[in-house]
Amino acid sequence: MIIEKRFKTEEITSESILDFISTSVEDFGISETTIVRLSVCTDEIVSNILNHSHAKYIDVTVEVEHNVPTISVSFTDDGEPFNPLIEAEEPDFSQPLDERKEGGMGVYMVKKMARNVTYSRNDRQNIFTICI
């Protein structure tokens, strides 16, 4: 099953997108643990798009595979090109907390919480997909 929806960035919050995703998967018996992981990843990805990309919209595509307990969510936006898998610096855990550079923790958490994370740029759009 695939469900898609477009959100205008001036009208949305992470919560409105998460509500859409949660409603899309509620009939598939998705575990609470998976929903929590999906929530954390969605909040981080949407926050980054809203705060850094200057996008006018975010298209969200939710795909649930019936035969495998897998949810894929793609976030497509028309913002500035940015590949967080390459360009976001990973946190340096060898440094004391108060000496670490700001940023990078959210992308790190998404990569750790998702089974698979991909980024592509196509037709002037960023496409960031997580598989949980």
Secondary structure as UniProt FT lines:
FT   STRAND          2..8
FT   HELIX           9..11
FT   HELIX           14..25
FT   HELIX           26..28
FT   HELIX           32..48
FT   HELIX           49..53
FT   STRAND          57..65
FT   TURN            66..69
FT   STRAND          70..77
FT   HELIX           84..87
FT   TURN            93..94
FT   HELIX           97..99
FT   HELIX           105..113
FT   STRAND          116..122
FT   TURN            123..124
FT   STRAND          125..131
//
